[in-house]
């Protein structure tokens, strides 16, 4: 039978992450009127990363979370440390100019470094494993990876190596791939345990987190006031970090992103020898298709396999039926493996596929729209939000200067138009064009 989270972990989706979380404490809901330097809305990677960075600088910080810490994408994603952004640096240079590409290139490895730094500093037990493999289905994709590798190396990334067809088996035991590329600065983690560990570190710095404290109203001004059903926080600055789960109280930013769903299954714990044979190097893997599959081993020898996409933000009726066939194409060895968990979650997609960062007012900052590269990018941008509040907004202003465009067709047509574009790129993947 599939496992389920224990009762004290109620409020999370029924994921393997929630069932294996090391910290199941439920923080109190806000039921008083507080004052602090900074109020952070959202206890996912962006919000907790920013709050921890500020607490380390000596700011008094309160986090308000509508559900539970890591309830959204931060506690449901594939757990892969993938460097860079959802658009490569060559595309960023062509769009925004070489100077912007250089600045973003300088920051592109920082998110992964922050994760490792915090794991070490705060002794966060989140199953860190080093190394990532990008799998190619065709020579065209191999050529694109070679171009990507050269471009990355110009920006100082030393950890990339091309992999031939004959070498694929050292990373993944399947006959699907033509070759690929490894990133020795990539890796994978238990994302919910990571964000819970960072939250605990924040609390050790005298930070306060209130769960089940949905923001209902914000009064902007010289001293903003953030209100929930039973309390309020008066502060100097507000950081809005809700991403795909952003409350509708902030339409100026929520209408610039599209919540998109992705789905994951987790097998039963496998015989360790079988699990190791499937992924000998214990690297995480993602393929090079536009609508990609991604997978890895877990610390208890499950195969965690993700794929699929829903541009309307909804999951398929039967996630196992949707994802298991993808897994079996890669690993027919798992035909008899039981599926213990199946879940979906939303990430925030921007039209440009570049994060949307900026100010709603001189006292209200936001960051969201990491577009599928959130594990690392949220940590980078959380730190940068902290820098901006502390009076060092140079890097924040680089991000805030990047144009963020509305989806064509507005709220009614953005989903079908995006689906049409995805269909076209999926067709290109299928036929190798």
C-alpha positions in Angstrom: 0.0 0.0 0.0 1.2 3.6 -0.7 2.6 5.4 2.3 1.0 8.5 3.7 2.2 11.4 5.7 1.7 10.9 9.5 -1.1 13.0 11.0 1.3 15.5 12.5 2.4 16.4 8.9 -1.1 17.3 7.8 -1.5 20.1 5.3 1.1 18.8 2.9 0.4 17.1 -0.4 0.7 13.3 -0.2 4.3 13.2 -1.5 7.3 11.0 -0.7 8.9 14.2 0.6 6.2 14.9 3.1 6.1 11.2 4.2 9.9 11.3 4.8 10.2 14.9 6.2 12.6 15.1 9.2 10.8 18.1 10.8 7.0 17.6 11.1 6.4 20.5 13.6 3.4 22.7 12.8 4.1 26.3 13.5 1.4 28.5 15.0 -0.9 30.7 13.0 -0.7 34.4 13.4 -3.1 35.6 16.1 -1.6 38.9 17.1 -0.4 42.3 15.8 3.4 42.3 15.4 6.0 44.7 14.3 9.3 43.9 12.6 11.8 45.1 10.0 10.7 42.8 7.2 7.6 40.7 6.5 8.0 37.9 4.0 5.0 36.4 2.3 5.6 32.8 1.4 7.7 30.0 3.1 9.1 28.3 0.1 12.7 28.5 -1.2 12.5 32.2 -2.2 10.9 33.4 1.0 12.9 31.3 3.4 16.2 32.0 1.5 15.6 35.8 1.7 14.4 35.6 5.3 17.5 33.7 6.4 19.8 36.0 4.5 18.2 39.0 6.3 18.2 37.3 9.7 21.9 36.6 9.3 22.4 40.4 8.8 20.5 41.1 12.0 17.1 42.1 10.7 14.0 41.1 12.6 11.9 39.1 10.1 8.4 37.5 10.1 7.4 34.9 7.5 3.6 34.4 6.8 2.8 31.1 5.0 -0.8 30.4 3.8 -0.3 26.6 4.2 2.9 24.8 5.5 6.6 25.5 5.0 7.4 24.1 1.5 3.8 23.4 0.7 4.2 24.5 -3.0 6.8 23.8 -5.6 9.6 23.9 -3.0 8.3 20.7 -1.4 7.2 18.9 -4.5 9.8 19.4 -7.2 12.3 16.9 -8.6 15.0 17.8 -6.2 17.5 18.5 -8.9 20.3 21.1 -8.5 20.4 22.4 -12.1 22.6 25.4 -12.7 21.7 28.4 -14.7 18.3 29.7 -15.9 15.5 28.4 -18.1 17.0 30.3 -21.0 20.7 29.9 -21.9 23.2 32.8 -21.7 23.4 33.1 -25.4 19.7 33.8 -25.6 19.9 36.2 -22.7 22.7 38.1 -24.5 20.7 38.3 -27.7 17.7 39.6 -25.9 19.1 41.9 -23.3 22.6 42.7 -24.4 26.1 41.3 -23.6 26.5 43.3 -20.4 23.3 41.8 -18.9 24.4 38.3 -19.9 27.8 38.8 -18.3 26.1 40.0 -15.0 23.7 37.1 -15.0 26.5 34.7 -16.0 28.5 35.8 -13.0 25.5 34.8 -10.8 24.5 31.6 -12.6 26.4 29.1 -10.3 25.6 31.0 -7.1 22.3 29.3 -6.3 23.9 25.8 -6.1 26.8 27.3 -4.0 24.3 28.8 -1.6 22.5 25.5 -1.1 25.8 23.7 -0.4 27.0 26.4 1.9 23.8 26.3 4.0 23.8 22.5 4.2 27.3 22.6 5.6 26.9 25.7 7.9 23.6 24.6 9.4 24.1 20.8 9.2 21.0 20.3 7.1 20.3 16.6 6.5 18.7 16.6 3.0 20.5 13.7 1.2 22.8 15.9 -0.9 24.3 13.9 -3.9 26.6 15.5 -6.4 26.4 15.4 -10.2 23.8 15.8 -12.9 23.4 14.2 -16.4 21.7 15.9 -19.4 20.5 13.1 -21.8 20.3 13.6 -25.6 18.0 11.7 -27.9 19.6 12.8 -31.1 22.8 14.2 -32.7 21.0 17.5 -33.0 20.6 17.7 -29.3 24.2 16.6 -28.8 25.3 19.5 -31.0 23.2 21.9 -29.0 24.7 20.6 -25.8 28.2 21.1 -27.2 27.3 24.8 -28.1 25.8 25.2 -24.6 29.0 23.8 -23.0 31.2 26.2 -24.9 29.0 29.1 -24.0 28.9 28.1 -20.3 32.7 27.8 -20.2 33.0 31.4 -21.5 31.2 32.4 -18.3 33.4 30.4 -16.0 31.6 27.0 -15.6 34.3 24.4 -15.2 32.3 21.3 -14.5 30.8 20.2 -17.9 31.8 17.1 -19.8 30.4 15.6 -23.0 29.3 11.9 -22.8 29.3 9.6 -25.9 26.8 6.9 -26.5 29.2 4.2 -25.3 29.6 6.2 -22.0 25.9 6.7 -21.2 25.8 3.5 -19.2 28.1 4.9 -16.5 25.2 7.3 -15.6 22.0 5.7 -16.7 21.3 2.1 -17.8 19.0 2.6 -20.8 19.3 2.4 -24.6 17.2 5.5 -25.2 20.0 8.1 -25.3 22.5 9.0 -28.0 24.8 10.7 -25.5 24.7 13.7 -23.3 26.5 16.0 -20.9 27.4 15.8 -17.3 27.5 18.7 -14.9 29.8 18.0 -11.9 28.4 21.2 -10.2 24.9 19.8 -10.5 23.3 17.4 -8.0 20.2 16.5 -6.1 18.6 16.8 -2.7 15.4 16.1 -0.7 13.9 19.6 -1.3 11.4 19.6 1.5 14.0 18.7 4.1 16.3 21.4 2.6 13.7 24.2 3.0 12.7 22.9 6.5 16.3 22.9 7.5 16.7 26.5 6.2 13.6 27.4 8.1 15.0 25.9 11.3 18.2 27.9 10.7 16.1 31.1 10.3 14.3 30.4 13.6 17.7 29.9 15.3 18.5 33.5 14.1 15.3 34.7 16.1 13.1 34.7 13.0 9.4 33.8 13.3 7.3 31.7 11.0 3.5 31.5 11.0 1.9 28.8 9.1 -1.8 28.7 8.0 -1.7 32.5 7.9 -2.9 33.5 4.5 -2.4 37.1 3.6 -5.8 38.8 3.0 -4.8 42.4 2.6 -1.7 44.6 2.4 -1.8 48.3 3.3 1.1 49.9 1.4 2.8 53.1 2.7 5.8 54.3 4.7 5.2 51.4 7.1 3.3 48.7 5.2 0.8 46.5 7.1 0.2 42.9 6.1 -3.1 41.5 7.4 -4.3 37.9 7.9 -7.6 36.7 9.3 -6.5 37.0 12.9 -3.5 39.3 13.0 -1.2 41.8 11.3 2.4 42.6 10.7 3.6 46.2 10.5 7.0 46.5 9.0 9.6 48.5 7.0 9.6 46.2 4.0 7.5 43.5 2.5 8.9 40.7 0.3 6.3 38.9 -1.8 7.5 35.3 -2.5 4.5 33.3 -3.5 5.5 32.1 -7.0 2.8 29.9 -8.5 0.9 29.9 -5.3 0.7 33.6 -5.0 -2.5 35.0 -3.5 -4.8 37.0 -5.8 -4.3 40.0 -3.6 -1.3 40.9 -5.7 -2.7 40.9 -9.3 0.0 43.3 -10.6 2.5 40.4 -10.4 0.4 37.2 -10.3 -1.1 38.1 -13.7 2.4 38.1 -15.2 3.0 34.4 -14.5 1.2 31.2 -15.6 0.9 28.4 -13.0 2.0 25.2 -14.8 1.8 21.7 -13.3 4.3 18.9 -13.5 3.9 15.4 -12.1 6.1 12.9 -10.2 5.9 9.3 -9.2 8.1 7.4 -6.7 8.5 3.6 -6.7 8.7 1.4 -3.7 12.2 1.0 -2.2 14.1 -1.1 -4.7 16.8 -3.7 -4.0 19.9 -1.5 -3.6 21.7 -3.5 -6.3 18.9 -2.8 -8.8 18.7 0.9 -7.9 22.5 1.3 -8.3 22.5 -0.6 -11.6 19.9 1.8 -13.1 21.7 5.0 -12.0 25.3 3.8 -11.3 26.8 7.3 -10.6 23.8 8.4 -8.5 23.5 11.5 -10.7 20.2 13.1 -11.3 19.0 13.0 -14.9 16.9 15.2 -17.2 16.5 14.8 -21.0 16.9 17.5 -23.6 13.3 17.6 -24.9 11.2 20.7 -24.6 8.7 18.7 -22.5 11.2 16.8 -20.6 11.5 13.8 -18.3 13.6 14.0 -15.1 14.5 11.3 -12.6 16.9 10.2 -9.9 17.5 7.8 -7.1 16.4 8.6 -3.5 18.3 7.9 -0.4 16.1 4.9 0.3 16.6 3.5 -3.2 13.4 4.5 -4.8 13.3 5.8 -8.4 11.7 9.2 -8.4 10.5 9.9 -12.0 8.9 13.2 -13.2 7.5 14.4 -16.5 4.4 15.8 -18.2 3.2 19.3 -18.1 -0.2 21.0 -17.6 -0.4 24.6 -18.8 -3.8 25.0 -17.1 -2.2 24.3 -13.7 -4.1 21.0 -13.3 -2.9 17.5 -13.0 -4.1 14.6 -15.1 -6.9 12.5 -13.5 -4.5 9.5 -13.0 -0.9 10.7 -12.5 0.5 7.1 -12.3 -1.2 6.3 -15.6 0.3 9.4 -17.1 3.9 9.1 -15.8 4.6 5.4 -15.3 4.7 4.6 -19.1 7.4 7.3 -19.4 9.4 5.6 -16.7 9.1 2.2 -18.3 10.3 3.5 -21.7 13.5 4.5 -19.8 13.6 1.6 -17.4 11.7 -1.5 -18.6 13.5 -3.2 -15.7 10.8 -1.6 -13.4 7.8 -3.2 -15.0 7.0 -5.0 -11.7 7.9 -2.2 -9.4 5.1 -0.9 -7.2 4.4 2.9 -7.2 4.1 4.2 -3.7 3.5 7.9 -4.4 2.2 10.1 -7.1 1.8 13.8 -6.9 1.7 17.0 -8.9 2.5 20.6 -8.2 2.7 24.0 -9.9 5.6 26.1 -10.9 5.4 29.7 -12.1 6.2 30.3 -15.8 6.9 33.7 -17.3 6.4 34.5 -21.0 10.2 35.2 -21.3 11.1 32.1 -19.2 13.2 34.5 -17.1 12.4 35.3 -13.4 10.2 38.3 -12.8 11.9 40.5 -10.1 11.0 44.0 -9.1 9.2 46.5 -6.8 5.5 47.2 -6.3 6.5 50.3 -4.4 9.6 51.6 -2.6 8.8 49.3 0.4 7.4 46.2 -1.4 9.7 43.8 -3.3 8.9 40.6 -5.2 10.5 37.7 -7.0 8.9 34.8 -8.8 8.6 33.0 -12.2 11.7 30.8 -12.1 10.1 28.9 -15.0 11.3 25.4 -14.0 14.8 26.2 -12.7 13.6 27.2 -9.2 15.7 25.1 -6.9 18.9 27.1 -7.6 17.4 30.3 -8.9 15.2 30.9 -5.8 18.2 30.6 -3.5 20.1 33.2 -5.6 17.2 35.6 -5.8 16.3 35.2 -2.2 19.8 36.3 -1.3 19.5 39.2 -3.7 16.2 40.3 -2.2 18.0 40.4 1.2 20.8 42.5 -0.3 18.3 45.0 -1.7 16.5 45.5 1.6 19.9 45.9 3.3 20.7 48.8 0.9 22.8 46.9 -1.7 20.4 46.8 -4.7 23.0 46.6 -7.5 22.3 43.0 -8.4 18.6 43.3 -7.7 18.4 46.2 -10.2 20.1 44.1 -12.9 17.2 41.6 -12.6 14.5 44.2 -12.2 15.7 45.9 -15.4 14.8 42.8 -17.5 11.5 43.3 -19.4 8.7 41.1 -18.2 5.9 40.8 -20.7 2.3 39.9 -20.3 1.0 36.7 -21.9 -0.7 37.4 -25.2 -4.5 37.1 -25.0 -4.7 38.1 -21.3 -6.1 35.7 -18.6 -8.6 34.1 -21.0 -6.2 33.1 -23.9 -2.8 32.7 -22.2 -3.4 29.0 -21.5 -4.5 27.9 -25.0 -1.8 30.1 -26.7 0.9 28.6 -24.5 -0.5 25.1 -25.1 -0.2 25.7 -28.8 3.4 26.7 -28.5 4.2 23.7 -26.3 2.5 21.4 -28.9 4.7 22.8 -31.6 7.9 22.3 -29.6 6.8 18.9 -28.6 6.3 18.1 -32.3 9.9 19.2 -33.0 11.2 17.0 -30.2 9.2 14.0 -31.6 10.6 14.4 -35.1 14.0 15.8 -34.2 13.6 19.1 -36.0 
